[in-house]
């Protein structure tokens, strides 16, 4: 695979930076990474507490699915809103507003026992959480060049695995020690710490610190999908760009269906089907994200060093492996807690890499510095509808099948095939010169 001819070498880009630019790039990287880790502390308490809410308050699997769906519907809508208004208000302000909203909603969820209140608060939390990804990606797009993004975003994107590991561990421990309310309230405390970090270290662009802009989209003018210049503050995307954004979005629909199905229900299944105590189920479920860290780092490195910045091709290979992993789960992964944990670990390894690559570095490549928030918001918004669909389906399928997880695994396989097919089309379009991902 030859390198993308539009890209300068990462070392050449780095050599052109001033000391101030280098220093602030480290700060921005760390600040936004910690920011998105922190966001997870606002969304994981409910997943960890599901089986306890059923036992203590009588919430059925279908009711739990409805509460989760309220969060995810608001999250999906919020992604589109965030992608639209984020460039106008600035990513830093959007991140702080999202954190504040999530803090308040988690405090309130810890204090209520009402299903309608849980539904309303989950929706409010979803709107707050929606500010996290697209605005964090938008900040990173202003500080790192295209030739660096595969490796940089491969490392940076470990933020959502780190959050997916740390947040359930805290919530599970607080749940076991102090009960349901403490699981939610500890999440709010972690979010407050995150807000301080964002205030200190999240900077929208180098110019905001009196530094020269970094050439983040080198070679874009010669790209086959180059977009028209800014007009009235808005980048006018070409038809090819829109098609690429939609294809990545629908691929993300399939990937996010799988990710949120495992994130949201693995602790519950480990407790209800395999007999683990709720805190232990929360601990074991982190195998999914732990293995995902390795997948993200490897995929990002391969994207730049082996595949020359062609994100879609390496994603295609990983997604083909994901299809195989879900088939393996159907055959081997439903017999015991150990087999289930191994299965979700393998799925995490094959899923998280293309997930992070296409929605992080891929969105930055498609949207460029000016349109990264918009591209990431639309892609994540379409993808988030997959997480909504799974939440509406999983609880009903599980309950209707007599609490069997076999239909759930079948749904994961179908979603993996959908994602693979969309990325295969993107790879074909790359070869035809209609996209450049």
Secondary structure, DSSP 8 states (H G I E B T S, - for coil): ----TT---HHHHHHT--HHHHHHHHHHHHHHHHHHHHHGGGTHHHHHHHHHHHHHH---HHHHHHHHHHHHHHHHHHHHHHHHHHHHH-HHHHHHHHHHHHHHHHHHHTT---HHHHHHHHHHHHHHHTTHHHHHHHHHHHHS-HHHHHHHHHHHTHHHHHHHHHHHHHHHHHHHHH-HHHHHHHHHHHHHHHHHHHHHH--S-GGGGT-----TTTTGGGSTT--EEEETTEEE--HHHHHHHHHHHHHHHHHHHHHHHHHHHHHHHHHHTT---HHHHHHHHTHHHHHHHHHHHHHHHHHHHTSTT-HHHHHHHHHHHHHHHHHHHHHHTTSSHHHHHHHHHHHHHHHHHHHHIIIIIHHHHHHHHHHHHHHHHHHHHHHHHHHHHHHHHHHHHHHHTTS-SHHHHHHHHHHHHHHHHHHHHHHHHHHTTS---
